[in-house]
């Protein structure tokens, strides 16, 4: 890592355990940022009413939204909530929506993973479908039942990359192999988003913001888990890190 690393904001999840309320994120994302993107992650607490989001975005070089066990609350995209949509994290919802819109407006590089990919679609006016494995013609995108994380996050299905798109330029292939650890997916695509990759059952696996002033990519899978060993996963994080450095250089360091 360089002596003065780029700073990437990472919105926290809210969790209650050990009689405390925690604001935290899994270290797989943090390690992918530090080791592959060569960035310093800054965990942002889900306390958006306590600080100015715009001021935070003025101080960082990039924004990355992680996956999570929680889901975007369906009230945010006009669908009645049900048990199938749970669990929720409304504090994260409020924070990430403000960060996404602010980052796009300011041209801050943006990488959205799994829940983050879904948050990006909702923030821009799209909707989500839940329990997609129950929809006729759709495959089961949920994790394979296994106590071992390496098995749960194993790379296991192909994704078709949109020719000439942003993701194609990063990975350099018409098809890539990804992991799959989700039960929700994009339903109605938000205006302003372009599909960058799809699964064989039509599930939207990657999107970009078009037009965007900077790198703005969402992926439904988990490149962070294999960023140090899988070329495709590494390429995504390296491209994001490079975009953050270009952004910093462009605004005068």
Secondary structure, DSSP 8 states (H G I E B T S, - for coil): --SS-EEEEEE-EEEEETTEEEEE--HHHHHHIIIII-EEEEEE-S-GGGS-HHHHHTT-SEEEE---SSB--GGGGT----GGG--B-HHHHHHHHHHHHHHHHHT-EEEEETHHHHHHHHHTT--EEE-GGGSTT----S--S-S-HHHHT---EEEEE-TTSHHHHHH--SEEEE----SEEESS--TTEEEEEEETT--EEEEEESS-SS-EEEESS-GGGGTTT-HHHHHHHHHHHHHHHHHHHHTT-
